[in-house]
Amino acid sequence: MFEKYTLLCQDFLSIAEPFIDSDILNQLKCNYVHEIDSKRKLSQIKDLKMFMRLLEKRDIMSYSNVEPLWYISKKYIHKPDLESKLQDYESWLKAVSPLSLCNIYQSEVLVPSLASESICSECACNSMLSQLLIENSTKPFINSSQTLYCNSKQKEQYNLYKRRKLQEAVMLQVKDRLGRSWRDVARHLGITECEIDAVQSKYPYDSKEQSYEILKIYILQSDTEQWAISLIRALEKGRRRDIKELVEELILKSRNV
């Protein structure tokens, strides 16, 4: 999910940037000034890419909310191909929404505790479903044929959704704390010196941006099953045990959801 969002932002920038001059950029700043709530941060924005990154930092824009992109597209760009990309992304997002990952087949009357969307959204595996059925076994059923199931494809989609959500949460927490340690941690993550130097050149005075960019590179290159273990080891080797413990806590919480 995160890769698809990243690709959307890249496509959006490639199409939209030529249309965003300094006057339009100032208009965008004024439009979001209350949500961003930082004149200092706004004054540092020099182009559309920096503006979009600030929207992400303020949680105004994310993989699950691309409304700002729609606003910019409709007000300033007016390119059908760009709106088509946004529409395709939102259609895809709805298709993999956690609420669509679990099918519930029930009779005329639903058991209240099993009818809620929250249970559906957290249905990740058959064992969880079995537990839910056990916990509700003492409650009256109108129809004993009432069943719940998640097929393998739906479980795979939901697991992907959970992993991307966790990765995004970890990246946002780590990049705000890594500071000057980002280069050492990057090396322990297996990032090449060439890539490290490129990030340094891209964001020469912003350690948070440097950290975030390195983490994005790592996540895109890492093994889907081992990414967290490797990150924890890299933080340990980089003498950032404080962040290591934070990542472990985030992972533990995600498993208990």
C-alpha positions, -999 to 999 in steps of 0.1 A, spaced: 0 0 0 28 24 9 45 18 -25 14 25 -44 9 58 -24 45 67 -31 41 61 -68 10 82 -68 28 111 -52 57 108 -77 33 108 -106 13 137 -91 45 158 -87 58 150 -123 25 163 -137 16 191 -113 50 208 -105 52 228 -138 18 244 -129 27 254 -94 45 288 -94 54 309 -64 20 326 -64 0 294 -64 23 279 -38 16 309 -15 -21 304 -21 -18 268 -10 1 278 21 -27 303 29 -54 276 23 -37 252 48 -23 277 72 -46 267 100 -42 230 96 -4 233 95 -3 258 123 34 268 119 45 300 102 81 289 105 74 256 87 54 273 60 82 299 54 106 270 47 84 256 19 101 263 -15 82 240 -38 53 216 -42 73 186 -31 82 202 2 46 214 7 33 178 2 58 165 26 47 190 52 11 179 47 22 144 54 40 154 86 10 172 99 -12 141 90 -32 163 66 -24 140 38 -16 102 40 -20 70 20 -56 68 32 -64 105 26 -54 122 -7 -80 149 -5 -53 177 -7 -41 162 -41 -77 164 -53 -79 200 -42 -47 210 -60 -56 191 -91 -91 205 -95 -82 241 -86 -49 246 -103 -40 217 -127 -71 206 -146 -55 176 -162 -78 147 -169 -50 121 -168 -40 134 -133 -76 131 -120 -78 96 -135 -47 86 -115 -63 99 -83 -96 81 -91 -78 49 -98 -59 51 -65 -90 58 -45 -109 29 -62 -80 6 -54 -78 19 -18 -115 11 -13 -110 -23 -28 -83 -32 -2 -100 -14 27 -99 -35 59 -137 -34 60 -138 -53 27 -113 -79 38 -137 -100 58 -170 -113 43 -199 -118 67 -227 -141 57 -255 -139 81 -292 -146 84 -319 -120 90 -309 -110 125 -273 -103 134 -256 -110 167 -247 -74 178 -212 -82 189 -204 -99 156 -222 -73 134 -199 -44 142 -175 -32 115 -147 -31 140 -146 -68 143 -147 -71 105 -118 -47 102 -96 -66 126 -103 -100 112 -69 -112 102 -70 -150 104 -93 -180 109 -80 -185 144 -92 -150 154 -126 -158 139 -128 -190 158 -120 -172 190 -148 -147 183 -172 -175 178 -162 -192 210 -165 -159 230 -200 -155 216 -211 -191 219 -233 -183 249 -253 -156 230 -285 -165 212 -283 -172 175 -314 -168 154 -300 -191 127 -273 -216 134 -261 -215 98 -247 -180 105 -209 -181 96 -179 -159 92 -149 -165 71 -119 -148 55 -105 -165 24 -67 -167 18 -67 -138 -6 -85 -115 18 -62 -125 46 -32 -118 24 -46 -83 16 -53 -76 52 -18 -87 63 -3 -64 37 -25 -35 49 -14 -41 85 23 -44 76 22 -11 56 3 6 84 29 -5 109 58 4 86 45 39 82 40 44 119 75 32 126 90 55 100 72 85 113 84 78 149 120 69 140 127 98 117 117 123 144 142 109 168 171 95 148 189 129 144 226 126 135 226 89 140 208 83 107 240 77 87 253 50 111 219 33 112 216 35 74 249 16 71 238 -11 95 206 -14 74 227 -22 43 221 12 26 250 19 2 273 49 7 262 62 -27 225 62 -15 235 78 18 254 106 0 225 112 -24 201 116 6 226 139 23 228 161 -8 190 161 -13 183 173 23 216 188 35 201 206 65 172 185 76 180 154 96 144 144 98 140 144 60 173 125 57 161 99 82 127 95 65 142 92 30 167 65 42 139 46 59 118 47 27 148 33 8 152 5 34 115 -4 35 113 -7 -3 145 -29 -4 139 -50 27 125 -85 30 88 -83 38 91 -107 68 125 -95 82 123 -58 79 114 -52 116 141 -75 129 168 -59 107 157 -24 117 158 -33 154 193 -48 150 205 -17 131 193 6 158 210 -15 185 243 -14 165 239 23 160 236 27 198 200 40 196 185 16 221 159 42 230 145 41 195 149 3 193 127 -1 223 101 23 208 100 2 176 96 -30 196 67 -14 215 50 -4 182 54 -39 168 41 -55 200 10 -32 199 3 -41 163 3 -78 171 -21 -73 200 -46 -54 178 
